[in-house]
Amino acid sequence: MVLLVERIGKSFRFHSKLDHHHHHHHHHHHESEALLGSLGAFHSDVSTCLNQLLLNSSPGSDTFSLSWFLGIFEVFPALTTAFAKLVVRIDYPMSNWDVDFMEEYLNYSLSLLELLNSITASVSHLGHARFSISHALSLVESSSSSAMEHLKAIQPLGGGKVCKEDNKRNVGEKAFSGKEEVSRQALMEMKRIGFWVCGIVLSGLRGDAQPYLEMRNLTESSANSSLKGLDSGVHEVIMERSSLTKEVKEVNDAVVCLLNAMVVGKGNDEAEELKRRLEELEKMLDNLQKEVDCLFSKVLAGRNELIDILRRRKH
């Protein structure tokens, strides 16, 4: 994100100098108007991204899937770009951030890294389960009794709290400057939406509504109607049908079909079908893991840069 701010900064700087010269006389009035306008532009950028997701998907039973999760991960680069544009517009680069705001950003990024680690653990669990079924499938021809013994549907990882409570400090402790307040509000929205995405993905991978419901509480305070629109569809699927993803369900259905066929001494077609479903699951899990790894690296790099700035300032 930090590098992105640098790049966008160069293109905005010229205009902001002109604006600064022009508005010098009505400085305070214009400054607060400009800050509000910049925050409005941030919200508008975020809504554009969420609306695109709404157009691309209605997460019905058939689209609550790993491929849909890959789509909603697109939210992260969009949020990062919108936030980078905001801090450039209001001329509030990282090097000028107040220590309190830095700490808030560091807390956000640490929580996000923890959520991404939880997603990785869930992907890994499904990967192991897939491998076990593949192994059982390889035994079908040589030893059908052994294969039947080992052919078991994927059991998702299950529940558990996903996020340690943020060490929230009382916002009333100190007055924020205008720039910091606007940046804080944008950061809160990034957090709400980013954690919401992680909650959905975790619920889908674990087959458990808890992570989603936990993260959904954060979105309550968002005024973004696009987010609310997307969330109502997701909520319906997770609460009324099931939070298991399409690809896992398909593997499990294929396991049952194969077992039933083997009982009556058949199963060639069913074994082929299961093999196809397992390959599809493997491909989607790999793609999702790549997205998670990429995001993890970016969040970590931005976080390290911020820690460096903080460290230099203390010397």
Secondary structure, DSSP 8 states (H G I E B T S, - for coil): -HHHHHHHHHHHHHHHHHHHHHTSTTHHHHHHHHHHHHHHHHHHHHHHHHHHHHHH----TTT-SHHHHHHHTTHHHHHHHHHHHHHHHTT--GGG--HHHHHHHHHHHHHHHHHHHHHHHHHHHHHHHHHHHHHHHHTTTT-HHHHHHH--------------------GGGS---HHHHHHHHHHHHHHHHHHHHHHHHHHHHHT-SHHHHHHHHHHTT---HHHHHHHHHHHHIIIII-SS-HHHHHHHHHHHHHHHHHHTT--HHHHHHHHHHHHHHHHHHHHHHHHHHHHHHHHHHHHHHHHHHHHHHH-
